[in-house]
Amino acid sequence: MTSRELYKGLGEKIKVTLIDGKIINGYGECFTMPQDNEPEIASLAIDIGSTSLIEVMADEVSKLELIG
């Protein structure tokens, strides 16, 4: 997934399907540009509730859907 595609999930209710088939539902909370990340891959932190965040890297995501 490109950085631009991943960025579309920021501030939205989303459903993310990872390349291994795992599905994450939540709210796109924080986007990190590739140049600000190590390794240089964009990422999106997803609020999954209960004060928990999961960070996914762009190369782990096969599909991102807006659900809200």
C-alpha positions as CSV (number, residue, x, y, z in Angstrom):
1,M,0.0,0.0,0.0
2,T,1.3,3.5,-0.8
3,S,1.7,6.2,1.8
4,R,-1.0,8.2,0.2
5,E,-3.5,5.3,0.4
6,L,-2.6,4.7,4.0
7,Y,-3.0,8.4,4.8
8,K,-6.7,8.3,3.7
9,G,-7.4,6.3,7.0
10,L,-6.3,9.2,9.2
11,G,-9.2,10.6,11.2
12,E,-11.6,7.9,9.9
13,K,-13.2,4.7,11.2
14,I,-11.4,2.0,9.2
15,K,-11.1,-1.7,8.5
16,V,-7.6,-2.7,7.7
17,T,-6.8,-6.1,6.2
18,L,-3.2,-7.1,6.6
19,I,-1.3,-9.2,4.1
20,D,-1.4,-12.2,6.5
21,G,-5.2,-12.0,6.5
22,K,-5.6,-10.4,10.0
23,I,-8.3,-7.7,10.1
24,I,-8.1,-4.6,12.4
25,N,-11.1,-2.4,13.0
26,G,-10.6,1.0,14.6
27,Y,-10.0,4.7,14.2
28,G,-7.0,6.1,12.3
29,E,-5.2,8.0,15.0
30,C,-1.7,9.0,13.9
31,F,0.0,8.9,10.5
32,T,3.8,8.8,10.2
33,M,5.6,9.8,7.0
34,P,8.3,7.4,5.6
35,Q,11.1,9.9,6.2
36,D,10.1,10.2,9.9
37,N,10.1,6.4,10.5
38,E,12.8,3.8,10.8
39,P,12.8,1.9,8.5
40,E,11.6,4.5,6.0
41,I,8.1,3.1,5.6
42,A,4.8,5.0,6.3
43,S,2.7,3.8,9.2
44,L,-0.7,4.4,10.7
45,A,-1.6,4.0,14.4
46,I,-5.1,2.6,14.8
47,D,-7.1,3.2,18.0
48,I,-8.8,-0.1,18.7
49,G,-10.4,1.0,21.9
50,S,-9.6,0.4,25.6
51,T,-6.7,2.9,25.3
52,S,-4.9,0.6,22.9
53,L,-3.2,1.5,19.7
54,I,-1.8,-0.8,17.0
55,E,0.7,0.6,14.5
56,V,0.7,-0.9,11.0
57,M,3.3,-0.3,8.4
58,A,2.3,0.4,4.8
59,D,4.0,-2.8,3.5
60,E,1.9,-4.9,5.9
61,V,-1.5,-3.6,4.6
62,S,-3.3,-5.2,1.7
63,K,-6.6,-3.3,2.0
64,L,-7.9,-0.3,3.8
65,E,-11.6,0.5,3.9
66,L,-13.4,3.5,5.4
67,I,-16.4,2.3,7.4
68,G,-17.9,5.3,8.9
